[in-house]
Structures are given as structure tokens and as C-alpha cells.
Amino acid sequence: MVLTCAQRIKRMRLEKQPLELSRAEKTDTWKVVDVEDLFMAILSRVSAKSLLSFKTLSKHWYGSLGTKYFYELQLEQSRKNPTFIVCPAMEAAMKLYLMDAKSFNRSLLNTIDPSQRSHEDFMYMISSFNGLICCVNLFCDEDVESKFCDLQIWICNPCTRETLLLPQGRPSFDFVPSVGVAYGSDISDYRIFRIFCVGKKIPEERRGVMGYCFRDGRIIPEYRYALAYECEVYSSSNGSWQNIGSVPCVPMRSGLSPFRTAHIFVGGKIYWLVSLDEPGEILSVDLEGRFQVLNLPEYEDVINEEDKITEATYLIIFQGSLGLLVLHPGKMDIWVLKDNWVLEFRIDTPIRDEELVCSVTVLKNKIICVTETHWRIYDVETKIWRKRRGPRTGFWNPAVFPFTESILPCNGGVGL
């Protein structure tokens, strides 16, 4: 059988032999190659910082580097060498650093401080996806009859310094909203889930009398109120919020996080911790807005409370699945949800009892625990711990996530 030119090229690549083509075959090969595609393929390997400079060279370059095709191509290359994005402390201006995934050396990336931000509170990074980050800051309005607090929600590109302030959702009364970020295979499609309080209601079971008041000549019981919570979703495709109804429970407030925003997104679902009290619960929601409540893993035949689920429990993405990291004195457990919870690893840890772990993240086989003063890094393959000193001022509400550089617009490139 006579091989075509394309088949010969494929065979040579597989066999790793020198490629010898006739003059006619070379001509046919170059006809297949699109010069513009080759141009974009080369530039997709260039750093995001350099790409920003290249876009100013000509209208052709500006147009070529601003297409959805190029954004996807560049992200594909960037994902091959992921790094970490780090915000060591909540400050007046959010300083973001890149941290190399191998050497763990850090370099200043950019400072984000949008003019539209409510300057009463600082911005806090809660998620990283497709080269973008989601940040929040507190916003309170005490002029209304019933005080309500809300979050300004931002989508930022740390490489380009572009920021997008999302429209305000419905008011949340006496409850700072919980936020989670979801995204699909289409880089222009991301969704922000926002759980908020719509107000107070008296449940049908009348939860008990809190006291009595005298009104219109009658003694009237005052009942304990229950708070009603709902969820709305912001979609990048239409730029607006849509209410999807009530939620079965609300995420817990971690003492180490300034808001109820600690979550992960894996397998098409957002997960929040709800309660650490036995049996413990996790709230999940998928891209279609369907909620589910899961129980935490059980420690069987364990007597000591410090050997069960502890306050130092964190949701993680481990080997592409929902994971749970539980710190105990002198050891660390890694649970993974398969059909059921499975205890994958029990690891001896040098983290001292007096060290407060402020943040945890995972990238491939590296587990990073951020304490008040140090980075504690564990390699699952080599089973070796590394210790790196943090900033001289220490960490204050630190945030660290896996990150891929991109020049993707904050709206995801909708309309391109």
C-alpha cells in the first residue's frame, strides 16, 4: 500500500526517524499548514506579559491575539505549566504573587485595586479558573430600615489587570452571602452561585416562644424566627442573576476565612463545608442548580475526639476528585470520595500543634499548608515535607490557588 504524505509524516513521528520528503511532498505539506495558525501556535507559547506588548504592535496582531481561538490555544499551552497564585494578606491593595510549582520561588505579578471597590473592606481572593480569579469584598448599607450586608463580587485577570464588577444581587438581610464559582469546558462560560438570606419567617412547627409582648390589650407570644435562604446564579453568557430557589442548608463560617466562601469546584459541582459536628455535612450544587447534601466520612472505632473530624478540616481537589484533608496532632488524613469515602493517606506531619493552618491547596502531587509564618509543602510521591518561610509580616487571611496565565477577558470572551 502506498502511503500518503500525511501518513508518512505520522509514521516518521511515531518511529522518531529523520523525515525525508520529496520536493513535491514538501510542497503539498506546506499547503496544508495555515500560516495564521502557525503564527498563533508560536505566540501561544509566549508569556502573558509579552502578549500584552505584542498586541500593541499592529492591528493584525491585536486582532489575531484577541480571538476566542487564540485564548483557547494559549490556555492549552499555559495549563501544561501551572503555577500558584498567592495573596499573602488582605491589604488596602491586593498584592498578587506567582509561585513556581517546582522551586516555590515567588515573584510579584500585579497589584489589584479597582476604583469601584468599597474601600471600607479589603478584597479577598476565593477562586482561580482559566487565568481569571474571583474576589469579594464586604459592602454594608445601614441606611435602610433593616441593615443588610452584601459582597461586591469581582472577576479579575491578574496578568492584564482587567477587572469586572458583577451587578449586585438581591439584598441579603443579617447574613453575608456565600459564594461559589463554577465553570465549564467553554472558556466563555462561568457561573457564580450566591446564597443569601431573603428575610425571617416563622416555620410551621413554631420553634418555641422567645417571649411575650403586650399589644392592643392582648398578650402576644413572640416566636423564634427561622431565616429563609435562597440561591441565585450569575452567568457570564448573559451577564445577569437568576434566582434558582431555596437551599437545603448554608455553608459554615470558618474562623480562618473572612467570609463563607471556602469552596472547591470539581467534577462539575461546587462543594462547601456545612458542619463539622458529627456526622458532618457538605453542600453541593451542579451547573444546573441541583443541590445535594453529603455526609463527611466516619472514623469508626475511634474514642478520642482529636482523632475524628477536627476543626482543621479542609475541602481539597485530590487527583481529580473531591477530597477532604483532616489535620490531627502529628498526622494528616486524606479522604477521597469515590463511590464512598475512602481514606487514601495517613501522613505524619511536622506541623506543630501551636501552628495555625490558615489555608490549604493542592496541585497534582503537591499539598500546600499555609501557616501563620511558613509554607508547609508535602510531596505525595516522594513523601517528603518541605518548609519555606513566608513574608516577614506573616500571613493574614492568605489565599493560594493553582493558576494558569492567560489574557482572557474578564467576561470570558463572550461574543467572540
C-alpha positions, 0 to 999 in steps of 0.5 A, a space after each residue: 500500500 502506498 502511503 500518503 504524505 500525511 501518513 508518512 509524516 505520522 509514521 516518521 513521528 511515531 518511529 522518531 526517524 529523520 523525515 525525508 520528503 520529496 520536493 513535491 511532498 514538501 510542497 503539498 505539506 506546506 499547503 496544508 499548514 495555515 500560516 495564521 495558525 502557525 503564527 498563533 501556535 508560536 505566540 501561544 507559547 509566549 508569556 502573558 506579559 509579552 502578549 500584552 506588548 505584542 498586541 500593541 504592535 499592529 492591528 493584525 496582531 491585536 486582532 489575531 491575539 484577541 480571538 476566542 481561538 487564540 485564548 483557547 490555544 494559549 490556555 492549552 499551552 499555559 495549563 501544561 505549566 501551572 503555577 500558584 497564585 498567592 495573596 499573602 494578606 488582605 491589604 488596602 491593595 491586593 498584592 498578587 504573587 506567582 509561585 513556581 510549582 517546582 522551586 516555590 520561588 515567588 515573584 510579584 505579578 500585579 497589584 489589584 485595586 479597582 476604583 469601584 471597590 468599597 474601600 471600607 473592606 479589603 478584597 479577598 481572593 476565593 477562586 482561580 479558573 482559566 487565568 481569571 480569579 474571583 474576589 469579594 469584598 464586604 459592602 454594608 448599607 445601614 441606611 435602610 430600615 433593616 441593615 443588610 450586608 452584601 459582597 461586591 463580587 469581582 472577576 479579575 485577570 491578574 496578568 492584564 489587570 482587567 477587572 469586572 464588577 458583577 451587578 449586585 444581587 438581591 439584598 441579603 438581610 443579617 447574613 453575608 452571602 456565600 459564594 461559589 464559582 463554577 465553570 465549564 469546558 467553554 472558556 466563555 462560560 462561568 457561573 457564580 452561585 450566591 446564597 443569601 438570606 431573603 428575610 425571617 419567617 416563622 416555620 410551621 412547627 413554631 420553634 418555641 416562644 422567645 417571649 411575650 409582648 403586650 399589644 392592643 390589650 392582648 398578650 402576644 407570644 413572640 416566636 423564634 424566627 427561622 431565616 429563609 435562604 435562597 440561591 441565585 446564579 450569575 452567568 457570564 453568557 448573559 451577564 445577569 442573576 437568576 434566582 434558582 430557589 431555596 437551599 437545603 442548608 448554608 455553608 459554615 463560617 470558618 474562623 480562618 476565612 473572612 467570609 463563607 466562601 471556602 469552596 472547591 469546584 470539581 467534577 462539575 459541582 461546587 462543594 462547601 463545608 456545612 458542619 463539622 459536628 458529627 456526622 458532618 455535612 457538605 453542600 453541593 450544587 451542579 451547573 444546573 442548580 441541583 443541590 445535594 447534601 453529603 455526609 463527611 466520612 466516619 472514623 469508626 472505632 475511634 474514642 478520642 475526639 482529636 482523632 475524628 473530624 477536627 476543626 482543621 478540616 479542609 475541602 481539597 481537589 485530590 487527583 481529580 476528585 473531591 477530597 477532604 484533608 483532616 489535620 490531627 496532632 502529628 498526622 494528616 488524613 486524606 479522604 477521597 470520595 469515590 463511590 464512598 469515602 475512602 481514606 487514601 493517606 495517613 501522613 505524619 506531619 511536622 506541623 506543630 500543634 501551636 501552628 495555625 493552618 490558615 489555608 490549604 491547596 493542592 496541585 497534582 502531587 503537591 499539598 500546600 499548608 499555609 501557616 501563620 509564618 511558613 509554607 508547609 509543602 508535602 510531596 505525595 510521591 516522594 513523601 517528603 515535607 518541605 518548609 519555606 518561610 513566608 513574608 516577614 509580616 506573616 500571613 493574614 487571611 492568605 489565599 493560594 490557588 493553582 493558576 494558569 496565565 492567560 489574557 482572557 477577558 474578564 467576561 470570558 470572551 463572550 461574543 467572540 
